[in-house]
Amino acid sequence: MYRTSVNSSNIQSIGYDPQSSVLEVEFTSGDVYQYFNVPEYLYQQFLQASSHGQFLNDNIRYNYRYQKTS
């Protein structure tokens, strides 16, 4: 999945697959997580957020099932 680099102290890049509604987040630690059934509009808001880490915590992390992939 292609990921877009973002300017964040904790997040390296963010990607999204609209066919499967999977959001992928790569952290600066190198860990990659996939979040499932995330609406595309939320991904777009995530990309535009002034604080990506805060947006992840407030809107995604505790609301969607996820798995660590690496």
GULOKOL-32407 format. One record per residue: y, z, x of N, C-alpha, C in turn; residue number from 1. Coordinates in steps of 0.02 Angstrom, whole numbers. Atoms other than C-alpha are relative to their C-alpha. Example, Ala and Ser with C-alpha at 12.3 -4.5 7.8 and 13.67 -1.06 7.14 Angstrom:
<pts>
PT     n_c2     n_c3     n_c1    ca_c2    ca_c3    ca_c1     c_c2     c_c3     c_c1   num
PT      -59        0       45     -225      390      615       60        0       45     1
PT      -59       -3      -42      -53      357      684       55       37      -39     2
</pts>
This chain:
<pts>
PT     n_c2     n_c3     n_c1    ca_c2    ca_c3    ca_c1     c_c2     c_c3     c_c1   num
PT      -59        0       42        0        0        0       62        0       44     1
PT      -63        2      -37      172      -45       64       42       61      -19     2
PT      -44      -57       12      286      106       84       69      -14       29     3
PT      -69        6      -22      475      111      101       21       63       37     4
PT      -25      -57      -37      549      223      235       60       30      -36     5
PT      -57      -35       31      669      355      170       31       48       50     6
PT      -37      -47      -42      798      468      249      -11       70      -27     7
PT       18      -67       25      721      640      226      -27       41       58     8
PT       25      -43      -54      680      789      336      -75       11       -6     9
PT       71      -13       10      504      804      261      -41      -62      -18    10
PT       36       59       24      459      632      192       17      -60       43    11
PT       -8       59      -42      433      479      301        9      -63      -42    12
PT       -2       61       40      399      346      169      -31       12      -69    13
PT       22       -4       69      363      316      -15      -24      -69      -21    14
PT       26       63       26      255      181      -95      -23        7      -71    15
PT       22       -2       69      202      133     -269      -39      -63      -17    16
PT       40       56       25       68       23     -347        7       -2      -75    17
PT      -11        1       72      124      -28     -522      -63      -15      -41    18
PT       61       16       37      -49      -93     -571      -42       63      -13    19
PT       40      -62        8     -133       77     -544       42       61      -14    20
PT      -47      -56       10       23      187     -566      -11       55       51    21
PT       10      -47      -55      -13      270     -399       62        2       44    22
PT      -57      -12      -46      131      344     -300      -29       29       64    23
PT       25      -23      -65       98      369     -114       58       27       40    24
PT      -52      -33      -39      200      488       -8      -27       17       69    25
PT       17      -17      -69      190      497      182       51       50       24    26
PT      -43      -52      -26      260      657      254       11       -9       75    27
PT      -15        6      -72      338      673      427      -56       29       43    28
PT       57      -28      -36      184      773      477      -56      -51       10    29
PT       53       51       -3       80      615      453      -47        4      -59    30
PT       42       -6       59       -7      679      296       22      -50      -54    31
PT      -14       47       54      -19      553      154      -33       26      -64    32
PT       25      -21       65      -39      602      -28       10      -55      -51    33
PT       -5       46       56      -72      495     -180        6       41      -64    34
PT      -12      -32       65       -6      549     -351      -17      -51      -54    35
PT       29       46       48      -91      473     -503       37        0      -67    36
PT      -30       10       67      -23      404     -669       75       15       -1    37
PT      -73      -10       -4      158      413     -611       35      -62      -28    38
PT      -35       58       28      273      302     -716       46      -33       53    39
PT      -40       36      -50      366      167     -619       72       23        0    40
PT      -71      -22        1      536      230     -678        9       63       42    41
PT       -5      -61      -41      499      396     -592        0      -17       74    42
PT        0       24      -69      459      305     -430       69      -26       18    43
PT      -66       27      -14      625      213     -442       52       56        8    44
PT      -45      -57       -6      717      377     -471      -11       38       65    45
PT       19      -33      -62      624      454     -324       32      -36       59    46
PT      -30       38      -54      682      314     -209       76       10        5    47
PT      -73       -6        3      863      338     -264       26       72        5    48
PT      -20      -71        0      863      529     -258       40       18       63    49
PT      -39      -22      -58      990      613     -146      -41       47       45    50
PT       47      -42      -38      855      738      -94      -71      -18      -22    51
PT       68       22       17      681      661      -91      -48       59       -7    52
PT       43      -58        2      596      827      -55       10       41      -64    53
PT      -16      -37       62      684      914     -200      -25      -38      -61    54
PT       23       40       56      645      771     -317      -76        4       -7    55
PT       73       -6        1      461      776     -268      -22       66      -30    56
PT       18      -66       25      452      962     -300       17        9      -74    57
PT      -24      -11       69      549      957     -464      -35      -44      -51    58
PT       22       49       49      473      803     -544      -71      -27        8    59
PT       64       33      -13      308      751     -465      -55       48       21    60
PT       53      -39      -32      213      877     -361      -42       42      -49    61
PT       36      -46       45      167      998     -501      -16      -31      -68    62
PT        9       33       65      161      871     -643      -54      -54        0    63
PT       48       54       -4       37      742     -580      -58       19       46    64
PT       59      -11      -41     -140      749     -512        9      -37       66    65
PT       -9       32      -66     -145      709     -326      -60       14       44    66
PT       50      -12      -52     -258      696     -176       30      -18       68    67
PT      -19       15      -68     -231      699       10      -46      -56       26    68
PT       40       55      -24     -287      536       88       -7       -2       76    69
PT        5       -3      -74     -252      570      273       42       58       25    70
</pts>
